[in-house]
């Protein structure tokens, strides 16, 4: 997983589509959902780490 789009697709695979119109809130909700998926053992530690890294990178860029 290398792109923000791939993180969105991972969430979509589990029935989660996040769009509030507020980018900061979207990023926070995505992080929360990724944590829930990991805690529920639905994604691997690698997917968890990479997803959070991609989201945080996107957040820091201000995109």
C-alpha positions in Angstrom: 0.0 0.0 0.0 1.5 3.3 -1.1 -1.2 5.8 -1.8 -4.0 7.6 0.0 -6.4 6.1 -2.6 -5.3 2.6 -1.5 -6.1 3.4 2.1 -9.5 4.6 1.0 -10.0 1.3 -0.9 -8.9 -0.7 2.1 -11.6 1.0 4.3 -14.1 0.6 1.5 -13.5 -3.1 1.4 -14.8 -3.2 5.0 -17.8 -1.0 4.3 -16.4 2.3 5.4 -16.5 5.4 3.2 -15.5 8.6 4.9 -16.4 12.0 3.5 -17.5 14.8 5.8 -16.4 17.8 3.7 -13.8 18.6 6.4 -10.4 17.1 5.4 -9.0 17.2 9.0 -12.1 15.4 10.3 -11.9 12.9 7.5 -8.2 12.1 8.3 -9.1 11.6 12.0 -12.0 9.4 11.2 -9.9 7.3 8.9 -7.2 6.9 11.5 -9.9 5.8 14.0 -11.4 3.3 11.6 -7.9 1.8 10.7 -7.2 1.4 14.4 -10.6 -0.4 14.9 -9.8 -2.7 12.0 -6.5 -3.6 13.4 -7.8 -4.1 17.0 -10.5 -6.4 15.5 -7.7 -8.4 13.8 -9.1 -7.6 10.3 -5.9 -6.1 8.9 -2.3 -6.9 9.5 0.2 -4.9 11.5 1.9 -3.9 8.2 -1.4 -2.6 6.7 -2.1 -0.8 10.0 1.3 0.9 10.1 1.4 1.8 6.4 -2.1 3.2 6.4 -1.4 5.4 9.4 1.8 6.6 7.8 0.0 7.5 4.6 -2.8 9.3 6.4 -0.4 11.3 8.6 1.8 12.2 5.6 -1.3 13.5 3.7 -2.4 15.4 6.8 1.0 17.1 7.2 1.0 18.1 3.5 -2.3 19.9 4.1 -3.9 18.2 1.1 
